[in-house]
Amino acid sequence: MDRLDAMRTFITVAREGSFTNAAERLGMSPQLVSKYVSQLEAHLGVRLLNRTTRRVNLTEAGRRYELSARQVLQDIDDLENDLGDLQSYATGQLRISAPVSFAIAHLAPLLSAFQEQYPAVTFDVQLNDRKVDIVDEGFDLALRIGQLRSSSLIAKRLAPVRLAICAAPDYLAKHGTPKSLEDLKQHKLLHYNLMEDDTSPLLKAWLQHRHTLISNNGDVLTRAAIAGSGLVIQPTFIVSDALAAGTLVAVLSDYLPEPLALYAVYAHRTLLASKVRAFLDFSADYYGDIPPWDHAFTGTST
């Protein structure tokens, strides 16, 4: 038994929750995956997994071993990568969690440009607007949008994220254009329910009023606004095309809060894997202080 292969197989089974899913990810048969795990359990003299017909779960010993084994394999990868030049030898799969709307609209060009420079790095990108547990769910890093809060995670700022409050021209013609925050109570509000509480007057006023449509997806809300359903607050990376095309019109611009930011967050500053360090360094300068989705509002050329 190759112990390192067995450790990698076990960690994949623990992450995927089944031998079949792990086998698909590793490109081997479920029988071989099961054999590796059984051999590892026999070598250690403990049961690492409780097996059912549909899923496997970690035992207490399995949870402890997974954490240690993950660190051992990471240390080995770092040792091998550090023997060569960082820029040339960043390698391996980079597992990233990213917000849905941002990733669909703007992440692919960054990943493509990065792989041009680091062809040995591959990506596993999972889209989800919830805040994943990076360590427990096996991510190398997560992209998050918001204000920087105190956290045990390390955060690197990648780009500003400006907000816009807007509505369709037909809606404004029918219901009037709001001139003050007091006017919000007279309008239909389309609300993103993962919006964090904020001290800005606009967002405080917005949260106080009744919302006629609530969703956890900004694209749904934006399309509803374009259809004339009401006012919406969204990042410009979602609404910039509609604003440029005139299908949405910005209002209450004087009341907008300070820009948020796009961050890359990760668990540890020390012994950072070469692939993670390379991605952080590359992406820090990729979007710039005026990202592409804001060029139309600043007169900046692409």
N, C-alpha and C positions, 0 to 999 in steps of 0.2 A: 504493500500500500504506500503510495506517495502521500505523505502526511499533509503537505501543503495543498495538494489537489483535493484531499478529503476535507480539509478545513474550508477551502473555498466552496466546495459543494455543499457542506453543511450550512454555511452562512447564506448561500443562495436559497436553500430550502427554507430556512428560518424566515427569510425576507418574503419569499413568494407564498409560503403557507401550504405548499403541496409539492410532492415529488414531480408531478407532471409539469407544473408551471416552471419549476426549477430546471427540469430537463430541457424544456423548450428554450429557456434563456441561455443555458450552457451548451446547447447543441449536442446533447447526448441522450441516451435512452433512459426512461424512468428506472429501469432495472439496474443500470449502472449507477445512477444517483443513489438508489436505495442501498446498493452494495457498498458504496463509499461511506455512507453514513453508518451503516451497520458495522463496518470494519473500524471506523473511528470510535464508535461506542464500545466495541470489544477491546480496542487498544486502551481506552481510558478507564474501562471497567464501570461505566455509569451509563444510564439511559439519558440521552439528550433530547429526545422527542417522544411525545405521546401521539400515537397514530390512530386516526379514525378512518372510516371509509371515505370521507370527503375532505379531511383537512388534517394537518399535523400542527401540534402546539409544542412550544418549548417547555421542558421541565425546568425546575429551579436550577439544576446543574447546567442545563442547556442555555439558560439565559446568562449565567455567569461565564460559561465557556465562549458564547458568541461574542460578548464584549471583549474578552481577552484575545480571542482568535482574530477578530476584526483589527485590533490594534497591532497584533503581530504581523499580519499580512500587510497592513499599511506601512509599518516600519520597514518591512522587506522591500516594498515598492519604492519607498523613499530612498532607502540605501542604494538600490540599483539605479534610480534616476539621478541621484546626487553624484554618482561616479562620472557622469557626463555633464556636458553643458546644459543648463536648464532650458535654454531656448531651443536647443536641438533635440532634446530627449524627453520632453513632456510626452507621456504616453499613457494609454489605458482608457477605460470608460469613465466619463464624467457624468454623474447622475444629478440632475437639476430639477427642482420644483419651481414652477413659474406661474404667475397669474394668467388666467385664460385669455382675456382680451388683449393684453399687452403682447403676450407671446405669439398669438395668431397674427397680429398686425406687424410686429417689429422685431421679433427675436431671430427669425430665420436668417436674415442677412448677417447678423452678428455671428451666429454659429458658422455660417458658410465662410465668412472672412477669417474667423479663427482657425478653421480647419485648413485653409489655404496655407497658413503659416505653421500649423502644428498638425500635420496629416496623421500622426500616430494616435491622436486623441479622437475617441468616438463619444457620442452623446446618447444618454437616455433621459429624455425631457418629459416630465409628467406635469400636466396643466391642472391647476387647482387653485381656487381663490382663498381657501382656508389656510391657516398658518400651520404647515406640517411640522412635526417633530423631526428635525433633521437627523438626529442621532438614531432614534428608535426606528425611523422609517428608511434609514439607509441612504440618505442623500448626502452628496458632497457639499452642496450649497443650495440656497434658495434665493430666488429673486422676489423682493417684496417692495410694495409701494406704500408710503405713508410718512408719518413723522418718526424720527429716530427715538425709540423709547429705551429706557434702561433695560438691559437684558444680559443674560450670560453668554449670548451669542456675539460674535464679532461681526461688524457691519462695515461695508465699503460702499461709499456713495458712487453711483454710476451716472446719474443724469437727473436734472430737475424735472418735476412733473407738475405742470401748471393745470389749474382747473378752469372750467368755463361753465357759466350758467346760460342756457340757451333754449330756444323754442322755434317751432316752424313759423314762417311768415304768416301763413293762414291763421294759425292759432293766435298770434299777436294781433292780427287785424280784427279777429272776432272778440277777443277777451281783453285787449289793451296791453300795452307794454309796461311792465312794472318799473317804477321810478325809485322806489325805496323798499326797504325790508318789510315795512308795514303792508305793502301791497301784496306780499306773498300769500296772505290769507285769502285773497280774492281769486287765487289761481289754482289750477290743478298741478300737483307736484308729483313727479315721477322719481321714486326714491331707491337708491342703491342701499340695500339693508346691511351691507358689510362696512358701510361708512363708519369710521371711528368718531367718537365724540370729539369735539373740537372747541377751542375757546374763541374762535373767530365769530364775530357777530352774524355773518351770513349763515354759517352752518348751524349755529345755535338757533337762529330764527327758523331755518329750514326744518330742523328736527322737531320744533314745537308744533308745526302745523300738520293737518291731515294729509296723508299721501293717497292719491287715487290709484297708483300702481306701485307695487314694491317688487323688486327682483334682486337676485344676487349676481346678475350679469349685466354689465354696462352696455353691451351691444344691444340687448333686448330693449333696454330703456331708451337708448339713442334712436333706435328704429321707431319706437313708439312716439318719441318726440317729433321725429321727421313726419310721422303720420298725422300729427296735430293733436296728440293726446295731452300735452301740457309742457311745463318747464322741467328741465333736467339739469343736474350738476354732474359733469363728467370730466375726466382728464382730457386734455387736448389731444393726446395720442389716440383717443377714440373718436372725438367729434371734429377733428381738424378738417377732414375731407368734406364733411357736410357743411361746415362753416365756409370753407373756400368755395363750395359749389352754390352756396346761398340757400340750401335746403334747411339750414338752421341759422338763426341769428343770435348773436351774443347779446345779453342784457345784464344790467346791474354790474358792469365791469368794475366800477369803483369800489364795490363791496367784496371783491374776491379776496380770499385769504392768501397768505404767503404760499409759494409753491411747496408742494410735497417733494419727495425724491424717490428715485428708484435705487434700491440697495441690493447688493449681494451680501447675504448673511451666511456665516459658516461657524463651525463649532469651536475650532481651535486655531490659535495664532502660531503656536510652535509646531514643528515637525509637519508643516503643511505639505501635502502631496504636491509634486511638481506640476501635475496637470491642473490642480486647483490654483496654485500660485500663478501659473502662466495665464489662465483664464481671467483671473482677477486683474492682473496687470494689463492685459489686452483690452478688456471691456471697460476699464476705468476711463480710457480716452476715446472710446469708440463713438459714443453719442454726442459728446461735447456739451458745453454750457447752453447752447441753443440746439437742441436735438432736431432731427429732420422734420418731425411732425409739427414743429413750431416755426419753420422757416417762412411760411406764408404770412405769419403775423408779425414778423420782425423785418421783413424785406431782405432776409439773408438768402443767398442763392445756394442751391444744393451742390 
